[in-house]
Amino acid sequence: FIFVSFFINFIVVIRFLSIFVSAIPFICIPSSVRGKQARCKNINECKSQSNDCFPGAACRDTDGSYECTCPKGFTGDGFVCNDFDECTTNPCDDNAVCTNISGAYTCECIIGYNGNGKSCKDVNECLSNPCDDNAYCSNTPGSFTCACMLGFAGDGHFVCDDVDECAELSDVCHNDATCRNTPGSYYCSCHS
């Protein structure tokens, strides 16, 4: 009779568990010996996929329950996680743009700088000769400037035309000399 009673109780418990297994943290089997407690086994909700963790959150099984931890780049209790805007902590170089994306961020150097975004170095644009042939290039942080050489006029970038000092300047030569224009300069030749 004890064995039949135990067996019937066991079947009832198993049927109950098969219906509600995801709702109970332990599986308990009643003892067949009078006065002994039932044996209970923890259900690992993390392995059984019967947890309510946020997608991508880490699940850690505990006795009779489980805990969730938000994935990197998110904040919350593990069940509800919100994207954390890492750009508010200035993780990029001062000469880079930070872009927040879901669960992460990217850093990109601004124009005039090279690097991975966390470290950006000034590009010396003058090495690629961006100015007119008759101009000087000066590298500046993140950019450059062009200035026409003495004897030339223009924007320095695209145009540096020769200045005709003989036509534009009066009295550049002595009264007994003739002014001759040269590229970027002039000379005076005495009358014979």
LUMDREN-212279 format. One record per residue (C-alpha): residue in three letters; chain; x, y, z. Coordinates in pm, whole numbers. Example, Ala and Ser with C-alpha at 12.3 -4.5 7.8 and 13.67 -1.06 7.14 Angstrom:
BEGIN
+--------+--------+--------+--------+--------+
! residu ! chaine !      X !      Y !      Z !
+--------+--------+--------+--------+--------+
!    ALA !      A !   1230 !   -450 !    780 !
!    SER !      A !   1367 !   -106 !    714 !
+--------+--------+--------+--------+--------+
END
This chain:
BEGIN
+--------+--------+--------+--------+--------+
! residu ! chaine !      X !      Y !      Z !
+--------+--------+--------+--------+--------+
!    PHE !      A !      0 !      0 !      0 !
!    ILE !      A !    283 !    244 !     83 !
!    PHE !      A !    451 !    167 !   -247 !
!    VAL !      A !    127 !    223 !   -445 !
!    SER !      A !     63 !    548 !   -261 !
!    PHE !      A !    417 !    663 !   -329 !
!    PHE !      A !    390 !    566 !   -695 !
!    ILE !      A !     59 !    755 !   -739 !
!    ASN !      A !    201 !   1064 !   -566 !
!    PHE !      A !    510 !   1041 !   -785 !
!    ILE !      A !    300 !   1022 !  -1105 !
!    VAL !      A !     91 !   1323 !   -994 !
!    VAL !      A !    405 !   1525 !   -922 !
!    ILE !      A !    562 !   1432 !  -1257 !
!    ARG !      A !    246 !   1527 !  -1451 !
!    PHE !      A !    228 !   1854 !  -1263 !
!    LEU !      A !    592 !   1925 !  -1336 !
!    SER !      A !    563 !   1841 !  -1704 !
!    ILE !      A !    291 !   2106 !  -1735 !
!    PHE !      A !    448 !   2380 !  -1520 !
!    VAL !      A !    820 !   2300 !  -1529 !
!    SER !      A !    920 !   2644 !  -1644 !
!    ALA !      A !    735 !   2809 !  -1355 !
!    ILE !      A !    901 !   2615 !  -1070 !
!    PRO !      A !   1263 !   2648 !   -972 !
!    PHE !      A !   1297 !   2293 !   -828 !
!    ILE !      A !   1182 !   1944 !   -916 !
!    CYS !      A !   1087 !   1765 !   -595 !
!    ILE !      A !   1040 !   1389 !   -564 !
!    PRO !      A !    850 !   1273 !   -252 !
!    SER !      A !   1029 !   1028 !    -25 !
!    SER !      A !    900 !    670 !     -3 !
!    VAL !      A !   1017 !    645 !    357 !
!    ARG !      A !    792 !    789 !    621 !
!    GLY !      A !    947 !   1089 !    802 !
!    LYS !      A !   1203 !   1167 !    529 !
!    GLN !      A !   1183 !   1490 !    333 !
!    ALA !      A !   1137 !   1506 !    -40 !
!    ARG !      A !   1449 !   1534 !   -256 !
!    CYS !      A !   1460 !   1848 !   -468 !
!    LYS !      A !   1680 !   1926 !   -766 !
!    ASN !      A !   1743 !   2280 !   -895 !
!    ILE !      A !   1619 !   2356 !  -1246 !
!    ASN !      A !   1878 !   2548 !  -1450 !
!    GLU !      A !   1658 !   2811 !  -1614 !
!    CYS !      A !   1958 !   2937 !  -1811 !
!    LYS !      A !   2003 !   2606 !  -1993 !
!    SER !      A !   1634 !   2538 !  -2036 !
!    GLN !      A !   1573 !   2876 !  -2205 !
!    SER !      A !   1292 !   2934 !  -1955 !
!    ASN !      A !   1427 !   3270 !  -1841 !
!    ASP !      A !   1318 !   3626 !  -1908 !
!    CYS !      A !   1667 !   3772 !  -1954 !
!    PHE !      A !   1711 !   4054 !  -2206 !
!    PRO !      A !   1827 !   3916 !  -2545 !
!    GLY !      A !   2205 !   3884 !  -2529 !
!    ALA !      A !   2216 !   3920 !  -2149 !
!    ALA !      A !   2426 !   3678 !  -1945 !
!    CYS !      A !   2218 !   3433 !  -1741 !
!    ARG !      A !   2360 !   3289 !  -1417 !
!    ASP !      A !   2179 !   3003 !  -1247 !
!    THR !      A !   2132 !   3022 !   -869 !
!    ASP !      A !   1963 !   2777 !   -629 !
!    GLY !      A !   1595 !   2809 !   -703 !
!    SER !      A !   1631 !   3108 !   -933 !
!    TYR !      A !   1861 !   3286 !  -1180 !
!    GLU !      A !   2020 !   3628 !  -1236 !
!    CYS !      A !   2062 !   3827 !  -1556 !
!    THR !      A !   2336 !   4076 !  -1643 !
!    CYS !      A !   2301 !   4322 !  -1932 !
!    PRO !      A !   2543 !   4278 !  -2222 !
!    LYS !      A !   2837 !   4519 !  -2268 !
!    GLY !      A !   2716 !   4859 !  -2385 !
!    PHE !      A !   2383 !   4830 !  -2204 !
!    THR !      A !   2264 !   4925 !  -1856 !
!    GLY !      A !   1977 !   4783 !  -1651 !
!    ASP !      A !   1882 !   4490 !  -1432 !
!    GLY !      A !   1942 !   4221 !  -1694 !
!    PHE !      A !   1573 !   4174 !  -1762 !
!    VAL !      A !   1532 !   4524 !  -1906 !
!    CYS !      A !   1846 !   4669 !  -2067 !
!    ASN !      A !   1889 !   5007 !  -2232 !
!    ASP !      A !   2166 !   5116 !  -2466 !
!    PHE !      A !   2437 !   5315 !  -2287 !
!    ASP !      A !   2568 !   5611 !  -2490 !
!    GLU !      A !   2943 !   5556 !  -2456 !
!    CYS !      A !   3008 !   5882 !  -2642 !
!    THR !      A !   2909 !   6077 !  -2328 !
!    THR !      A !   3234 !   5954 !  -2166 !
!    ASN !      A !   3453 !   6089 !  -2452 !
!    PRO !      A !   3622 !   5758 !  -2544 !
!    CYS !      A !   3760 !   5896 !  -2873 !
!    ASP !      A !   4054 !   6123 !  -2955 !
!    ASP !      A !   3988 !   6498 !  -2937 !
!    ASN !      A !   4026 !   6505 !  -3317 !
!    ALA !      A !   3768 !   6232 !  -3379 !
!    VAL !      A !   3391 !   6198 !  -3401 !
!    CYS !      A !   3218 !   5946 !  -3171 !
!    THR !      A !   2907 !   5771 !  -3302 !
!    ASN !      A !   2689 !   5572 !  -3060 !
!    ILE !      A !   2545 !   5249 !  -3200 !
!    SER !      A !   2336 !   4986 !  -3024 !
!    GLY !      A !   2554 !   4836 !  -2753 !
!    ALA !      A !   2874 !   4995 !  -2880 !
!    TYR !      A !   3030 !   5302 !  -3044 !
!    THR !      A !   3270 !   5397 !  -3322 !
!    CYS !      A !   3541 !   5661 !  -3340 !
!    GLU !      A !   3651 !   5821 !  -3668 !
!    CYS !      A !   3926 !   6078 !  -3711 !
!    ILE !      A !   3811 !   6409 !  -3860 !
!    ILE !      A !   3943 !   6537 !  -4194 !
!    GLY !      A !   4309 !   6629 !  -4169 !
!    TYR !      A !   4387 !   6352 !  -3919 !
!    ASN !      A !   4469 !   5980 !  -3955 !
!    GLY !      A !   4433 !   5698 !  -3704 !
!    ASN !      A !   4190 !   5453 !  -3552 !
!    GLY !      A !   3971 !   5721 !  -3391 !
!    LYS !      A !   4101 !   5658 !  -3040 !
!    SER !      A !   4436 !   5802 !  -3149 !
!    CYS !      A !   4448 !   6058 !  -3432 !
!    LYS !      A !   4763 !   6218 !  -3575 !
!    ASP !      A !   4779 !   6531 !  -3787 !
!    VAL !      A !   4825 !   6466 !  -4160 !
!    ASN !      A !   5099 !   6679 !  -4319 !
!    GLU !      A !   4907 !   6774 !  -4632 !
!    CYS !      A !   5209 !   6968 !  -4761 !
!    LEU !      A !   5385 !   6639 !  -4842 !
!    SER !      A !   5140 !   6590 !  -5131 !
!    ASN !      A !   5214 !   6937 !  -5281 !
!    PRO !      A !   4857 !   7076 !  -5271 !
!    CYS !      A !   4962 !   7434 !  -5348 !
!    ASP !      A !   5053 !   7613 !  -5672 !
!    ASP !      A !   5411 !   7555 !  -5791 !
!    ASN !      A !   5493 !   7918 !  -5702 !
!    ALA !      A !   5356 !   7898 !  -5346 !
!    TYR !      A !   5473 !   7789 !  -5002 !
!    CYS !      A !   5272 !   7530 !  -4811 !
!    SER !      A !   5240 !   7552 !  -4432 !
!    ASN !      A !   5098 !   7257 !  -4239 !
!    THR !      A !   4850 !   7352 !  -3966 !
!    PRO !      A !   4664 !   7125 !  -3719 !
!    GLY !      A !   4416 !   6934 !  -3934 !
!    SER !      A !   4473 !   7147 !  -4242 !
!    PHE !      A !   4725 !   7357 !  -4438 !
!    THR !      A !   4765 !   7702 !  -4591 !
!    CYS !      A !   4917 !   7814 !  -4920 !
!    ALA !      A !   5081 !   8152 !  -4978 !
!    CYS !      A !   5231 !   8276 !  -5303 !
!    MET !      A !   5606 !   8332 !  -5305 !
!    LEU !      A !   5744 !   8686 !  -5319 !
!    GLY !      A !   5694 !   8824 !  -5668 !
!    PHE !      A !   5376 !   8622 !  -5729 !
!    ALA !      A !   5012 !   8698 !  -5651 !
!    GLY !      A !   4702 !   8479 !  -5618 !
!    ASP !      A !   4524 !   8246 !  -5380 !
!    GLY !      A !   4825 !   8017 !  -5340 !
!    HIS !      A !   4617 !   7705 !  -5387 !
!    PHE !      A !   4548 !   7716 !  -5759 !
!    VAL !      A !   4694 !   8040 !  -5888 !
!    CYS !      A !   5017 !   8229 !  -5826 !
!    ASP !      A !   5073 !   8460 !  -6120 !
!    ASP !      A !   5391 !   8654 !  -6171 !
!    VAL !      A !   5373 !   9013 !  -6052 !
!    ASP !      A !   5510 !   9253 !  -6314 !
!    GLU !      A !   5699 !   9480 !  -6076 !
!    CYS !      A !   5812 !   9699 !  -6365 !
!    ALA !      A !   5450 !   9780 !  -6458 !
!    GLU !      A !   5306 !   9795 !  -6107 !
!    LEU !      A !   5580 !   9973 !  -5915 !
!    SER !      A !   5711 !  10313 !  -6012 !
!    ASP !      A !   6069 !  10408 !  -5957 !
!    VAL !      A !   6194 !  10052 !  -5901 !
!    CYS !      A !   6498 !  10126 !  -6114 !
!    HIS !      A !   6721 !  10433 !  -6150 !
!    ASN !      A !   6617 !  10691 !  -6405 !
!    ASP !      A !   6909 !  10585 !  -6627 !
!    ALA !      A !   6809 !  10215 !  -6615 !
!    THR !      A !   6544 !   9995 !  -6773 !
!    CYS !      A !   6330 !   9759 !  -6565 !
!    ARG !      A !   6307 !   9399 !  -6691 !
!    ASN !      A !   6045 !   9166 !  -6541 !
!    THR !      A !   6146 !   8805 !  -6457 !
!    PRO !      A !   5934 !   8524 !  -6305 !
!    GLY !      A !   5887 !   8629 !  -5943 !
!    SER !      A !   6127 !   8923 !  -5966 !
!    TYR !      A !   6279 !   9192 !  -6189 !
!    TYR !      A !   6617 !   9345 !  -6271 !
!    CYS !      A !   6739 !   9681 !  -6380 !
!    SER !      A !   6982 !   9728 !  -6667 !
!    CYS !      A !   7167 !  10054 !  -6714 !
!    HIS !      A !   7132 !  10249 !  -7037 !
!    SER !      A !   7446 !  10244 !  -7244 !
+--------+--------+--------+--------+--------+
END
